[in-house]
C-alpha cells in the first residue's frame, strides 16, 4: 500500500513538530510524562485530530508499559478493549494487560520500555518496543539473580475515538525466556 507519510524524529522535538503541524496531544498535565517515540511516521492523509488522538492513545499505553502506572493504561484503553493475540489464560478487556504488567513486574521490577518506532496509518498505530530491566524477582518457579533482560515486541493498536479498542502483539519470548533461564 502506498501512502504519503512524514517521518518525524522523536525526542524533545516531537511536541514542537506536532504543534507546527497543527496536531495537539491534549491539555493533560500528564502529557509531559509520556514516553516519546524515537521515530514517528504519520500518514499525511490523516486529519490532525485523528493523528493526534491515535498518537496520544499509543503514548499513554506505551507509558503504562514503561512505568507500570495503570492510570496510563486506563486512559488509553477502551472499556471494550480486545487483545487479539492473548497468551493462554489472559483475561480480556483492560484488566488483562493490567494483570500481565503486575505479574511481569514481580519478576522484573525495574522494567522500562522505549518506543523505537511508531507508525500511524488509518485507524492503526504500529509500535516497535524495546523492554529492559533486571530479573530480580520471581517468574513461575524461577528466582532471578539480578541478570539483565532485554527483548523486543511489536504491537498493532486499533484506535477509535482516541482509545485503543484492539491490540495485536508479538514479543520475542525466545530471547526473554533464555535470559530468564526458563529455556
Secondary structure, 3 states (H helix, E strand, C coil): CCCCEEEEECCCHHHHHHHHCCCCCCCCHHHHHCCCCCEEEEECCCCHHHHHHHHHHHHHHHHHHHHCCHHHHHHHEEEEEEECCCCCCCCCCHHHHHHHHHHHHHHCCCCEEEEEEEEEECCEEEEEEEEEEEECCEECCEECCCEEEEEEEEEEEEEECCEEEEEEEEECHHHHHHHHCCC
